Amino acid sequence: MTEMWEVEEDHAAALWMKFQDPEGYYRAIVKWDGCTEFYHSWEATWPLDDDVDYDHFHICKIDDLIARLQTLKEIAMKHFGDAWHGD
């Protein structure tokens, strides 16, 4: 699983670390308190130009978010069947 992320910056590791995926479309800042800043670019790789849009989430209960997304996926798969391509 660690091959999905590379350490981009390590600021006194006790406070926070910045990660980027090898392809450059995802970034995350993981803080000591369990909160994460999660970024995803659909158009370009990091570093981004000022005019490039990206998604950003501030997540402090990551396990809760993962459980909610997994449940949402299960409901969508049951409802849409093979027509759903969310994987």
Secondary structure, DSSP 8 states (H G I E B T S, - for coil): -GGG-EEEEEETTTTEEEEE-TTSSEEEEEETTS-EEEEEESS--SS--TT--EEEEEES-HHHHHHHHHHHHHHHHHHHGGG----
